[in-house]
Each structure stands twice: as C-alpha cells, then as structure tokens.
Amino acid sequence: MLHKELTDNIKKVLNSADLIYKNEDYTSATILYFKVLFMVLDFIILKNTGATPKDHTERFRILEDKFPILYTLLDKYFKIYRSTYSASIDKKTCGEIKENVNKTIKEFKIEV
C-alpha cells in the first residue's frame, strides 16, 4: 500500500511542479522537484530494503551504501535545495533539477 501512496504522491507533486515551472516561478518549482526527488529516492529505497528513511541524513547514508550513483546525484544538488530558503533559483538550474528528476523516474521505471 505504501508503494501506491508514494507513486500517487510523486505524480501529484510532479504535476504541481510542472505547472509552477510553466508559470516561471523557478524557485517554487525547484522546491517541488526536490520534494519529488526525495519521494522517488524513498520509493527506490523502500522497494529495495522494505523501509523508508526517517530524514535526510538517513536517506544520504542508505544511498551512499546501497545506491552510490543516486547518492552522488543527491549530494551534487542538495546545496541548491538548501539555497531555496534564501535565494532565487534561475530557469537553467531549475531545468537541470527537473531533468534529473524525470531521468531518475524513467530509469527506475516508476509509474507516474
């Protein structure tokens, strides 16, 4: 059941992120794309370990241990997520996050 809830949430938030991106609010869209990325990573972790991480720290640890490529992706972009609290995000940066989120969804064949 949790798998279905996660995929439903991924779909809803991804649709919202895409709408906000189209409205050219790249900071808000980036925040939502990161939310989708976290849910996608949690889905992958759940599918492979049977549990979801309780926070960002645990997510990083699990990814580093079991999914080093996904760890590298998250580690590379996490500072952008943290910067959304105090800075505006431009279209190029938002587009890069969006592209990586969609690529990860496709790569892991997550139905959205």
Phi and psi in radians as a Rosetta constraint file:
Dihedral C 1 N 2 CA 2 C 2 CIRCULARHARMONIC -1.100 0.35
Dihedral N 2 CA 2 C 2 N 3 CIRCULARHARMONIC -0.603 0.35
Dihedral C 2 N 3 CA 3 C 3 CIRCULARHARMONIC -1.025 0.35
Dihedral N 3 CA 3 C 3 N 4 CIRCULARHARMONIC -0.801 0.35
Dihedral C 3 N 4 CA 4 C 4 CIRCULARHARMONIC -1.132 0.35
Dihedral N 4 CA 4 C 4 N 5 CIRCULARHARMONIC -0.760 0.35
Dihedral C 4 N 5 CA 5 C 5 CIRCULARHARMONIC -1.051 0.35
Dihedral N 5 CA 5 C 5 N 6 CIRCULARHARMONIC -0.772 0.35
Dihedral C 5 N 6 CA 6 C 6 CIRCULARHARMONIC -1.104 0.35
Dihedral N 6 CA 6 C 6 N 7 CIRCULARHARMONIC -0.793 0.35
Dihedral C 6 N 7 CA 7 C 7 CIRCULARHARMONIC -1.166 0.35
Dihedral N 7 CA 7 C 7 N 8 CIRCULARHARMONIC -0.634 0.35
Dihedral C 7 N 8 CA 8 C 8 CIRCULARHARMONIC -1.101 0.35
Dihedral N 8 CA 8 C 8 N 9 CIRCULARHARMONIC -0.771 0.35
Dihedral C 8 N 9 CA 9 C 9 CIRCULARHARMONIC -1.147 0.35
Dihedral N 9 CA 9 C 9 N 10 CIRCULARHARMONIC -0.698 0.35
Dihedral C 9 N 10 CA 10 C 10 CIRCULARHARMONIC -1.012 0.35
Dihedral N 10 CA 10 C 10 N 11 CIRCULARHARMONIC -0.826 0.35
Dihedral C 10 N 11 CA 11 C 11 CIRCULARHARMONIC -1.069 0.35
Dihedral N 11 CA 11 C 11 N 12 CIRCULARHARMONIC -0.817 0.35
Dihedral C 11 N 12 CA 12 C 12 CIRCULARHARMONIC -1.099 0.35
Dihedral N 12 CA 12 C 12 N 13 CIRCULARHARMONIC -0.830 0.35
Dihedral C 12 N 13 CA 13 C 13 CIRCULARHARMONIC -1.228 0.35
Dihedral N 13 CA 13 C 13 N 14 CIRCULARHARMONIC -0.632 0.35
Dihedral C 13 N 14 CA 14 C 14 CIRCULARHARMONIC -1.097 0.35
Dihedral N 14 CA 14 C 14 N 15 CIRCULARHARMONIC -0.746 0.35
Dihedral C 14 N 15 CA 15 C 15 CIRCULARHARMONIC -1.069 0.35
Dihedral N 15 CA 15 C 15 N 16 CIRCULARHARMONIC -0.729 0.35
Dihedral C 15 N 16 CA 16 C 16 CIRCULARHARMONIC -1.113 0.35
Dihedral N 16 CA 16 C 16 N 17 CIRCULARHARMONIC -0.766 0.35
Dihedral C 16 N 17 CA 17 C 17 CIRCULARHARMONIC -1.051 0.35
Dihedral N 17 CA 17 C 17 N 18 CIRCULARHARMONIC -0.752 0.35
Dihedral C 17 N 18 CA 18 C 18 CIRCULARHARMONIC -1.112 0.35
Dihedral N 18 CA 18 C 18 N 19 CIRCULARHARMONIC -0.699 0.35
Dihedral C 18 N 19 CA 19 C 19 CIRCULARHARMONIC -1.108 0.35
Dihedral N 19 CA 19 C 19 N 20 CIRCULARHARMONIC -0.774 0.35
Dihedral C 19 N 20 CA 20 C 20 CIRCULARHARMONIC -1.184 0.35
Dihedral N 20 CA 20 C 20 N 21 CIRCULARHARMONIC -0.639 0.35
Dihedral C 20 N 21 CA 21 C 21 CIRCULARHARMONIC -1.046 0.35
Dihedral N 21 CA 21 C 21 N 22 CIRCULARHARMONIC -0.772 0.35
Dihedral C 21 N 22 CA 22 C 22 CIRCULARHARMONIC -1.093 0.35
Dihedral N 22 CA 22 C 22 N 23 CIRCULARHARMONIC -0.507 0.35
Dihedral C 22 N 23 CA 23 C 23 CIRCULARHARMONIC -1.477 0.35
Dihedral N 23 CA 23 C 23 N 24 CIRCULARHARMONIC 0.099 0.35
Dihedral C 23 N 24 CA 24 C 24 CIRCULARHARMONIC 1.145 0.35
Dihedral N 24 CA 24 C 24 N 25 CIRCULARHARMONIC 0.453 0.35
Dihedral C 24 N 25 CA 25 C 25 CIRCULARHARMONIC -1.711 0.35
Dihedral N 25 CA 25 C 25 N 26 CIRCULARHARMONIC 1.444 0.35
Dihedral C 25 N 26 CA 26 C 26 CIRCULARHARMONIC -1.268 0.35
Dihedral N 26 CA 26 C 26 N 27 CIRCULARHARMONIC -0.495 0.35
Dihedral C 26 N 27 CA 27 C 27 CIRCULARHARMONIC -1.186 0.35
Dihedral N 27 CA 27 C 27 N 28 CIRCULARHARMONIC -0.857 0.35
Dihedral C 27 N 28 CA 28 C 28 CIRCULARHARMONIC -1.133 0.35
Dihedral N 28 CA 28 C 28 N 29 CIRCULARHARMONIC -0.691 0.35
Dihedral C 28 N 29 CA 29 C 29 CIRCULARHARMONIC -1.101 0.35
Dihedral N 29 CA 29 C 29 N 30 CIRCULARHARMONIC -0.713 0.35
Dihedral C 29 N 30 CA 30 C 30 CIRCULARHARMONIC -1.069 0.35
Dihedral N 30 CA 30 C 30 N 31 CIRCULARHARMONIC -0.761 0.35
Dihedral C 30 N 31 CA 31 C 31 CIRCULARHARMONIC -1.012 0.35
Dihedral N 31 CA 31 C 31 N 32 CIRCULARHARMONIC -0.784 0.35
Dihedral C 31 N 32 CA 32 C 32 CIRCULARHARMONIC -1.218 0.35
Dihedral N 32 CA 32 C 32 N 33 CIRCULARHARMONIC -0.657 0.35
Dihedral C 32 N 33 CA 33 C 33 CIRCULARHARMONIC -1.094 0.35
Dihedral N 33 CA 33 C 33 N 34 CIRCULARHARMONIC -0.652 0.35
Dihedral C 33 N 34 CA 34 C 34 CIRCULARHARMONIC -1.155 0.35
Dihedral N 34 CA 34 C 34 N 35 CIRCULARHARMONIC -0.685 0.35
Dihedral C 34 N 35 CA 35 C 35 CIRCULARHARMONIC -1.039 0.35
Dihedral N 35 CA 35 C 35 N 36 CIRCULARHARMONIC -0.740 0.35
Dihedral C 35 N 36 CA 36 C 36 CIRCULARHARMONIC -1.087 0.35
Dihedral N 36 CA 36 C 36 N 37 CIRCULARHARMONIC -0.798 0.35
Dihedral C 36 N 37 CA 37 C 37 CIRCULARHARMONIC -1.016 0.35
Dihedral N 37 CA 37 C 37 N 38 CIRCULARHARMONIC -0.773 0.35
Dihedral C 37 N 38 CA 38 C 38 CIRCULARHARMONIC -1.071 0.35
Dihedral N 38 CA 38 C 38 N 39 CIRCULARHARMONIC -0.730 0.35
Dihedral C 38 N 39 CA 39 C 39 CIRCULARHARMONIC -1.158 0.35
Dihedral N 39 CA 39 C 39 N 40 CIRCULARHARMONIC -0.692 0.35
Dihedral C 39 N 40 CA 40 C 40 CIRCULARHARMONIC -1.105 0.35
Dihedral N 40 CA 40 C 40 N 41 CIRCULARHARMONIC -0.805 0.35
Dihedral C 40 N 41 CA 41 C 41 CIRCULARHARMONIC -1.095 0.35
Dihedral N 41 CA 41 C 41 N 42 CIRCULARHARMONIC -0.713 0.35
Dihedral C 41 N 42 CA 42 C 42 CIRCULARHARMONIC -1.125 0.35
Dihedral N 42 CA 42 C 42 N 43 CIRCULARHARMONIC -0.648 0.35
Dihedral C 42 N 43 CA 43 C 43 CIRCULARHARMONIC -1.095 0.35
Dihedral N 43 CA 43 C 43 N 44 CIRCULARHARMONIC -0.797 0.35
Dihedral C 43 N 44 CA 44 C 44 CIRCULARHARMONIC -1.087 0.35
Dihedral N 44 CA 44 C 44 N 45 CIRCULARHARMONIC -0.769 0.35
Dihedral C 44 N 45 CA 45 C 45 CIRCULARHARMONIC -1.098 0.35
Dihedral N 45 CA 45 C 45 N 46 CIRCULARHARMONIC -0.809 0.35
Dihedral C 45 N 46 CA 46 C 46 CIRCULARHARMONIC -1.021 0.35
Dihedral N 46 CA 46 C 46 N 47 CIRCULARHARMONIC -0.810 0.35
Dihedral C 46 N 47 CA 47 C 47 CIRCULARHARMONIC -1.075 0.35
Dihedral N 47 CA 47 C 47 N 48 CIRCULARHARMONIC -0.572 0.35
Dihedral C 47 N 48 CA 48 C 48 CIRCULARHARMONIC -1.722 0.35
Dihedral N 48 CA 48 C 48 N 49 CIRCULARHARMONIC -0.339 0.35
Dihedral C 48 N 49 CA 49 C 49 CIRCULARHARMONIC -2.136 0.35
Dihedral N 49 CA 49 C 49 N 50 CIRCULARHARMONIC -0.307 0.35
Dihedral C 49 N 50 CA 50 C 50 CIRCULARHARMONIC 1.519 0.35
Dihedral N 50 CA 50 C 50 N 51 CIRCULARHARMONIC 0.035 0.35
Dihedral C 50 N 51 CA 51 C 51 CIRCULARHARMONIC -2.485 0.35
Dihedral N 51 CA 51 C 51 N 52 CIRCULARHARMONIC 2.790 0.35
Dihedral C 51 N 52 CA 52 C 52 CIRCULARHARMONIC -1.943 0.35
Dihedral N 52 CA 52 C 52 N 53 CIRCULARHARMONIC 2.611 0.35
Dihedral C 52 N 53 CA 53 C 53 CIRCULARHARMONIC -1.199 0.35
Dihedral N 53 CA 53 C 53 N 54 CIRCULARHARMONIC 2.643 0.35
Dihedral C 53 N 54 CA 54 C 54 CIRCULARHARMONIC -1.518 0.35
Dihedral N 54 CA 54 C 54 N 55 CIRCULARHARMONIC -0.317 0.35
Dihedral C 54 N 55 CA 55 C 55 CIRCULARHARMONIC -2.818 0.35
Dihedral N 55 CA 55 C 55 N 56 CIRCULARHARMONIC 3.140 0.35
Dihedral C 55 N 56 CA 56 C 56 CIRCULARHARMONIC -1.079 0.35
Dihedral N 56 CA 56 C 56 N 57 CIRCULARHARMONIC -0.688 0.35
Dihedral C 56 N 57 CA 57 C 57 CIRCULARHARMONIC -1.070 0.35
Dihedral N 57 CA 57 C 57 N 58 CIRCULARHARMONIC -0.821 0.35
Dihedral C 57 N 58 CA 58 C 58 CIRCULARHARMONIC -1.143 0.35
Dihedral N 58 CA 58 C 58 N 59 CIRCULARHARMONIC -0.678 0.35
Dihedral C 58 N 59 CA 59 C 59 CIRCULARHARMONIC -1.028 0.35
Dihedral N 59 CA 59 C 59 N 60 CIRCULARHARMONIC -0.819 0.35
Dihedral C 59 N 60 CA 60 C 60 CIRCULARHARMONIC -1.037 0.35
Dihedral N 60 CA 60 C 60 N 61 CIRCULARHARMONIC -0.785 0.35
Dihedral C 60 N 61 CA 61 C 61 CIRCULARHARMONIC -1.077 0.35
Dihedral N 61 CA 61 C 61 N 62 CIRCULARHARMONIC -0.813 0.35
Dihedral C 61 N 62 CA 62 C 62 CIRCULARHARMONIC -1.115 0.35
Dihedral N 62 CA 62 C 62 N 63 CIRCULARHARMONIC -0.787 0.35
Dihedral C 62 N 63 CA 63 C 63 CIRCULARHARMONIC -1.090 0.35
Dihedral N 63 CA 63 C 63 N 64 CIRCULARHARMONIC -0.754 0.35
Dihedral C 63 N 64 CA 64 C 64 CIRCULARHARMONIC -1.059 0.35
Dihedral N 64 CA 64 C 64 N 65 CIRCULARHARMONIC -0.677 0.35
Dihedral C 64 N 65 CA 65 C 65 CIRCULARHARMONIC -1.363 0.35
Dihedral N 65 CA 65 C 65 N 66 CIRCULARHARMONIC -0.782 0.35
Dihedral C 65 N 66 CA 66 C 66 CIRCULARHARMONIC -1.873 0.35
Dihedral N 66 CA 66 C 66 N 67 CIRCULARHARMONIC -0.402 0.35
Dihedral C 66 N 67 CA 67 C 67 CIRCULARHARMONIC -2.405 0.35
Dihedral N 67 CA 67 C 67 N 68 CIRCULARHARMONIC 1.205 0.35
Dihedral C 67 N 68 CA 68 C 68 CIRCULARHARMONIC -1.017 0.35
Dihedral N 68 CA 68 C 68 N 69 CIRCULARHARMONIC -0.546 0.35
Dihedral C 68 N 69 CA 69 C 69 CIRCULARHARMONIC -1.175 0.35
Dihedral N 69 CA 69 C 69 N 70 CIRCULARHARMONIC -0.744 0.35
Dihedral C 69 N 70 CA 70 C 70 CIRCULARHARMONIC -1.200 0.35
Dihedral N 70 CA 70 C 70 N 71 CIRCULARHARMONIC -0.604 0.35
Dihedral C 70 N 71 CA 71 C 71 CIRCULARHARMONIC -1.051 0.35
Dihedral N 71 CA 71 C 71 N 72 CIRCULARHARMONIC -0.815 0.35
Dihedral C 71 N 72 CA 72 C 72 CIRCULARHARMONIC -1.054 0.35
Dihedral N 72 CA 72 C 72 N 73 CIRCULARHARMONIC -0.743 0.35
Dihedral C 72 N 73 CA 73 C 73 CIRCULARHARMONIC -1.045 0.35
Dihedral N 73 CA 73 C 73 N 74 CIRCULARHARMONIC -0.897 0.35
Dihedral C 73 N 74 CA 74 C 74 CIRCULARHARMONIC -1.125 0.35
Dihedral N 74 CA 74 C 74 N 75 CIRCULARHARMONIC -0.758 0.35
Dihedral C 74 N 75 CA 75 C 75 CIRCULARHARMONIC -1.063 0.35
Dihedral N 75 CA 75 C 75 N 76 CIRCULARHARMONIC -0.679 0.35
Dihedral C 75 N 76 CA 76 C 76 CIRCULARHARMONIC -1.112 0.35
Dihedral N 76 CA 76 C 76 N 77 CIRCULARHARMONIC -0.698 0.35
Dihedral C 76 N 77 CA 77 C 77 CIRCULARHARMONIC -1.776 0.35
Dihedral N 77 CA 77 C 77 N 78 CIRCULARHARMONIC -0.168 0.35
Dihedral C 77 N 78 CA 78 C 78 CIRCULARHARMONIC -1.040 0.35
Dihedral N 78 CA 78 C 78 N 79 CIRCULARHARMONIC -0.591 0.35
Dihedral C 78 N 79 CA 79 C 79 CIRCULARHARMONIC -1.103 0.35
Dihedral N 79 CA 79 C 79 N 80 CIRCULARHARMONIC -0.520 0.35
Dihedral C 79 N 80 CA 80 C 80 CIRCULARHARMONIC -1.163 0.35
Dihedral N 80 CA 80 C 80 N 81 CIRCULARHARMONIC -0.784 0.35
Dihedral C 80 N 81 CA 81 C 81 CIRCULARHARMONIC -0.989 0.35
Dihedral N 81 CA 81 C 81 N 82 CIRCULARHARMONIC -0.803 0.35
Dihedral C 81 N 82 CA 82 C 82 CIRCULARHARMONIC -1.117 0.35
Dihedral N 82 CA 82 C 82 N 83 CIRCULARHARMONIC -0.556 0.35
Dihedral C 82 N 83 CA 83 C 83 CIRCULARHARMONIC -1.295 0.35
Dihedral N 83 CA 83 C 83 N 84 CIRCULARHARMONIC -0.287 0.35
Dihedral C 83 N 84 CA 84 C 84 CIRCULARHARMONIC -1.119 0.35
Dihedral N 84 CA 84 C 84 N 85 CIRCULARHARMONIC -0.304 0.35
Dihedral C 84 N 85 CA 85 C 85 CIRCULARHARMONIC -1.248 0.35
Dihedral N 85 CA 85 C 85 N 86 CIRCULARHARMONIC -0.457 0.35
Dihedral C 85 N 86 CA 86 C 86 CIRCULARHARMONIC -2.312 0.35
Dihedral N 86 CA 86 C 86 N 87 CIRCULARHARMONIC -0.071 0.35
Dihedral C 86 N 87 CA 87 C 87 CIRCULARHARMONIC -2.382 0.35
Dihedral N 87 CA 87 C 87 N 88 CIRCULARHARMONIC 2.750 0.35
Dihedral C 87 N 88 CA 88 C 88 CIRCULARHARMONIC -1.480 0.35
Dihedral N 88 CA 88 C 88 N 89 CIRCULARHARMONIC 2.555 0.35
Dihedral C 88 N 89 CA 89 C 89 CIRCULARHARMONIC -1.851 0.35
Dihedral N 89 CA 89 C 89 N 90 CIRCULARHARMONIC 2.339 0.35
Dihedral C 89 N 90 CA 90 C 90 CIRCULARHARMONIC -1.488 0.35
Dihedral N 90 CA 90 C 90 N 91 CIRCULARHARMONIC 2.931 0.35
Dihedral C 90 N 91 CA 91 C 91 CIRCULARHARMONIC -1.041 0.35
Dihedral N 91 CA 91 C 91 N 92 CIRCULARHARMONIC -0.743 0.35
Dihedral C 91 N 92 CA 92 C 92 CIRCULARHARMONIC -1.061 0.35
Dihedral N 92 CA 92 C 92 N 93 CIRCULARHARMONIC -0.832 0.35
Dihedral C 92 N 93 CA 93 C 93 CIRCULARHARMONIC -1.131 0.35
Dihedral N 93 CA 93 C 93 N 94 CIRCULARHARMONIC -0.781 0.35
Dihedral C 93 N 94 CA 94 C 94 CIRCULARHARMONIC -1.056 0.35
Dihedral N 94 CA 94 C 94 N 95 CIRCULARHARMONIC -0.761 0.35
Dihedral C 94 N 95 CA 95 C 95 CIRCULARHARMONIC -1.071 0.35
Dihedral N 95 CA 95 C 95 N 96 CIRCULARHARMONIC -0.637 0.35
Dihedral C 95 N 96 CA 96 C 96 CIRCULARHARMONIC -1.152 0.35
Dihedral N 96 CA 96 C 96 N 97 CIRCULARHARMONIC -0.746 0.35
Dihedral C 96 N 97 CA 97 C 97 CIRCULARHARMONIC -1.122 0.35
Dihedral N 97 CA 97 C 97 N 98 CIRCULARHARMONIC -0.815 0.35
Dihedral C 97 N 98 CA 98 C 98 CIRCULARHARMONIC -0.978 0.35
Dihedral N 98 CA 98 C 98 N 99 CIRCULARHARMONIC -0.816 0.35
Dihedral C 98 N 99 CA 99 C 99 CIRCULARHARMONIC -1.074 0.35
Dihedral N 99 CA 99 C 99 N 100 CIRCULARHARMONIC -0.748 0.35
Dihedral C 99 N 100 CA 100 C 100 CIRCULARHARMONIC -1.190 0.35
Dihedral N 100 CA 100 C 100 N 101 CIRCULARHARMONIC -0.628 0.35
Dihedral C 100 N 101 CA 101 C 101 CIRCULARHARMONIC -1.099 0.35
Dihedral N 101 CA 101 C 101 N 102 CIRCULARHARMONIC -0.869 0.35
Dihedral C 101 N 102 CA 102 C 102 CIRCULARHARMONIC -1.103 0.35
Dihedral N 102 CA 102 C 102 N 103 CIRCULARHARMONIC -0.670 0.35
Dihedral C 102 N 103 CA 103 C 103 CIRCULARHARMONIC -1.102 0.35
Dihedral N 103 CA 103 C 103 N 104 CIRCULARHARMONIC -0.742 0.35
Dihedral C 103 N 104 CA 104 C 104 CIRCULARHARMONIC -1.156 0.35
Dihedral N 104 CA 104 C 104 N 105 CIRCULARHARMONIC -0.715 0.35
Dihedral C 104 N 105 CA 105 C 105 CIRCULARHARMONIC -1.040 0.35
Dihedral N 105 CA 105 C 105 N 106 CIRCULARHARMONIC -0.792 0.35
Dihedral C 105 N 106 CA 106 C 106 CIRCULARHARMONIC -1.181 0.35
Dihedral N 106 CA 106 C 106 N 107 CIRCULARHARMONIC -0.791 0.35
Dihedral C 106 N 107 CA 107 C 107 CIRCULARHARMONIC -1.000 0.35
Dihedral N 107 CA 107 C 107 N 108 CIRCULARHARMONIC -0.702 0.35
Dihedral C 107 N 108 CA 108 C 108 CIRCULARHARMONIC -1.696 0.35
Dihedral N 108 CA 108 C 108 N 109 CIRCULARHARMONIC 0.176 0.35
Dihedral C 108 N 109 CA 109 C 109 CIRCULARHARMONIC 0.910 0.35
Dihedral N 109 CA 109 C 109 N 110 CIRCULARHARMONIC 0.871 0.35
Dihedral C 109 N 110 CA 110 C 110 CIRCULARHARMONIC -1.559 0.35
Dihedral N 110 CA 110 C 110 N 111 CIRCULARHARMONIC 2.171 0.35
Dihedral C 110 N 111 CA 111 C 111 CIRCULARHARMONIC -1.341 0.35
Dihedral N 111 CA 111 C 111 N 112 CIRCULARHARMONIC 1.947 0.35
